[in-house]
Amino acid sequence: MSLINPSVSVIIPSFNHEKFVAEAIESVLNQSFTDFELIIIDDGSKDRSIGIIREFVKKDPRIKFFSQDNQGSHSAINKGISLSNGKYVAILNSDDRFHPDRLAILVDTIKEQQKKFLITAVNLIDQEGSIIEDESHWWLNSYQKSINQYIDFGYKKAISNTNFSASTSNFFFEKEFYLKKIGPLRPLRYVLDWDYLFRAVYISPENFFFLFDKKLLDYRIHGNNTILSGSIRASLETNALLKRITIAYVPEAEPYILNIKKNLRFLHREHLLFKQSEANQYFNDSQAYIKKLERVIAEKDQALSIFQSSFLIRAIAFFKRKLVIRNENKN
């Protein structure tokens, strides 16, 4: 083990996870692979997280700790990487945990496969750290569908429908690949991991490898998860990402997408003004554009089926239903 030039730099962005951060840190320190440094960036926690982290720092020289005002997970991760010395980078959010052999397996795999960006399958755990195995659980059901899409149809179709990495905690990559190919994580709250996964597989698909048969990460779901917070911003971020994915693979789709978005704005306006006939026209025009869009995508790339569950379509249908209900109530 080298504290100066370790093989792996593990980055933990920490924020208000006093209940879980100790377990996350321990899951790194207890790895069967020991040639690593652990860089923890606290992103302005207001709970006891910093005190808990400092207790670990006193006991293990492999830990480097930094704190900053709250700037978001992307900022903490990017800062951690900028301070890292390892050839490879692993990320672990402060409410998740590593499988004891995660680093050992990933280091071996990235060398054997000669790849630069890896993810694995994940377990879902609850607040107490118990693995959730109920296949009817909404998250597990959605995650398994994404895995099946990846296995059956490849990364394009899978990534156009969902984030099959599940979390930034699942990212393991060569630092030079981050610096020279993908670049830093973007300031996104809800699709930070999905966006970065897309950029990695789009920019350099030959360097991506998915160990979908090995569950080497425990992803925790609890009341304070970003995934559970939900907001209009989540819809907007997802919609913008779907648009980028579509245009990246099918540039011919861009004018249709722009027309759909323009119609959505008009539909929203007429919905607020209770103008039923105008809203109906915008709705019908949008449906026609969507059909043309799907045809263009199918002609260019059979692997993509992005707008079948797009937020654009859902938003249009949502305003259509609300308009009808409001007009019925008005009458």
N, C-alpha and C positions, 0 to 999 in steps of 0.2 A: 504494500500500500504506500502511495506517495501523497503526502498532504500538499505538495507543490504542484504536481501534475497528475492528478487522479484520472482514471479512465472515464469516470462518469461524474457529472455534476447533477445532483438532484435539487430541483428548485421547488420550494414550498411557498406559494403565496398565501399568507395568513390574514384572515379577517373575521373577527368576532366568532371564533369557533372554540371557545374555552372548554366546551364539553368534549371536543373531538381532537384537538390539535395534538395532545400528548400521544394519542393512539396513532395518529399519522406519523409523527416523528419516530416513535418506537418501531413502526413497520419498516422504516428506512434503516434505522440503526441495527435492526435484527436481520438484515439481509444476509443470505449465504454468501453473496458477492460483497467483498469488503473494500475494494479499491474505488472509493467514491468520496466526494465532499458533499455536504448538505448545506445549501444556502437557503435561509429563511428570510423572506421579505414580509414584514408585517405592514399591511396597508391601512393603517390608522384605526386599529381595533380599539373599541371602547370598553371591552370586557376584561377578563383576567388573562387573555391570551399571551400578552407580552411577558407577564410574570412567569407563566408556565414555561414559555420558550427559554427564558433566561436560566431557569433551573437546569434545563438540558445542556445549554451552552457551557455551564460550569463543569459538566461531567464528561464532555466528549469534544476533543480538539478538532474533529472533522466538521463541526457545526460552525457556520458563519452566520451572524444575525445582523439584519439591518431593518430599520423602520422608516416609514415615510407617511406623510399626510395621505388621506384617502384619495386615491387616483384611479382605482379600478384594478381588477385582476390582471388585465392586459399589461398595465404599467408595472405591476409587481413582478410579473413573469419576465417581461423584457429586461427589467433592471437586474433580476437574478441572473439571467443569461449573460448580460454584459459583464457581470462580476465573476463569471464562472471560469474555471481553468481546465475542465475536462474535455476530452475529445467528443464525448456523447453527453446529451442532455436528457434528463427525465424530469417530468413535471408531476407533482402530487399536490392536489388541493388539500387544504387543512382539515377537511371533514371526510376525506377518503383514506384508503390504506392500501399498501402494496402486499401482494402475495410474497412470502419469504424468499422465493426463488425468482422473483420477477427480473431483477437486474441481471442475474446470472444467465437466465434463459435469453433475455433480449440482447445482451452483449454477444453471446455465442451466435444467436440467429443473425444479427446484423452483419457479422463477419462471414458466416457461412453463406448467406444469401447474397452478400455484397450489395445490400440495400442501404438507404440513408434515412428512411422514415418508417417507423414501425408502430403498430397498435395491436392490442390483443382483445380477446373476448373479456367480458367483465361479469362479476357477481353483483347482484343488488343486495345491499344490506340496510337494515333499519337503524333507528337512533341508537339502539343498544349494541349494534354491531353484529346482529344475527343475520345470516343469509336468508333472504326471502326466496322461497322456492315455489310459491303458488303460481302456476302457469297462467292463471286467469288474472293476475295482477296487471293493471293497465300498462305499467311501464315495461314489465317483462314481455308482455304480449307485443307491444310496439317494437321493442328492441329485437325480439326474435324475428319479427317480420323483416326488419332491416338487414339482419344477418342472412336470412333466406334470400332476400333480393340480391345481396352481394354475391352469394354463392351461385345462384341460378343465372343472374344476368350481368354481373360485373359491377365495377365501382360507379360507372356513370349513372345507371338507373338507380342504384342504391343512394348515391349522394344527392340525386335530384329529388328524392322523397324524404330523406331523413338523415340525421347525424349518426352514422353507425359507429363512430368512435366513442360516443356517449359523453365524453368529458375531456378537457385538457389534461386531466390526470393520466390519461391513456397515452399521451404522446412520448415517444422516445425517438430521438433523432441525432444525427451527426451535427455538431455545432457549426461546422463550415457550411453545411447544407442550409441551415437557418440563416447564416450571415450572407451567403452569396446567392442563394436560390429563392427562398420563400420570403425572407424578410421578417420584421417584427410582427407580433400580434396586433390586431387593430382594436381601436377603442369601442368595442361592442360589449354589451352586457348579456344578451340572451343567446346569441349565435356565435360567440367568440370561437368556440371549439369547432363548430360546423364550418365556419368561414375558413379557419386555418387548415382544416382537413381538406376542404375543397381546393384551396390554393396549392397544397402539397401534391395532391393527385392530379391536378390539372397541369401544373407547371412541369412536374417530373414524374409521370405515372410509372416509369420504369424503375424508380427508386423507392416505390411504396410497397410495403409488405404487411399483410394482415394475418396474424395468428388467430383465426376465428375459432380454432378448436382448443385454445388454451385460455382459461380464465385466470388472469394474473393480476387483476385489479378489483378491489372491492369499492364499488361506487355507492355512496350513502345517500339515501333519500330521507329528508326530514323537513320539518315545517319551515325552515329558513332557506331551503334550496332556492337558487335563482330560478330553476325550472318550475318550481311551484308558485312563485310569486305572481307571475302572469301580469300582463299590462298591454296597453295599446302599443307601447314601444316594442314589445316582443313580436307582435304581429308585423309592425313596420320593418323591424330588422330582418325577420324571416322572409317577408315579401321582397325586400331589396336583395337579399342573398339569392333567392330563387331566380330573380330577374338576372343577376350577374351570371349565375350558372347557365341559364338558358342562352343568354347572348354569347357567352364564352364558347359554347359548343355549337350554337346555331346562330350566327350573326344575322342571318336573314329574318330572324324572329323579332328583331328590335323594333321595327315600326309598328308591328301588331301589338306588342307589349305597351308601347307608348300610347297608342290609341285606346287600349283597354284602361290604362291608368287615367287618361284624360276623361273618358266616359264615367269612370268611377267618381271622379271629382264632381262632375256635373250631376250624376245620380244622387250624390250626397246632398248637393245644393237643393235639388228639386224635392228630395225627401224632406228636408227641413222646411221648405216652403209649401208643402202639401200639394205639389203640382203632380197629380197622378198621371196624366197623359204624357207630359214631358218625361217623367221618370220612366214610364213604360218604354218610351222610344229609346232612351239611353240604355235601358236594360236589354232590349232586343238587339240594338247595335253592338253592345258588348258581347252578347252571346254569339253573334255572327263573327266578330273578330276572334273570339276564342276558338271557334271551329276552324277558322283559317289558320290561326296560330298552331293549333294541334296538327293540322295537315302539313304545314311547313316543317315542323319539328320531325314528324314521322318520315317525311320525304328525305330529310337531311341525315337523321340519325335515329335508327330504329331502337337504339338502347334507351332513349330518353322518353319519359312520359311525365313531364314535370308539372303541367298545369291541371292534371286530373284532381289534385288536392290543393291547388294553389290558394293562397290567401286572397289573391285578386278575385277569383271566382267566388269564394266564400263571402267576401265583403260585398260583392255585387248582389248576391242572393240575399244576404242579410238585410241590406238596405231596401231591397225589393219587398221582403216580407214585412219589415217595419212600416214601410210606406202604406201598404195595404191595411195593416192593423190600425194605424193612426187615422187613415181616412174613414175606415169603418166606425171607429170611435167618434170621429167628428160628425158623422151622419147620424 
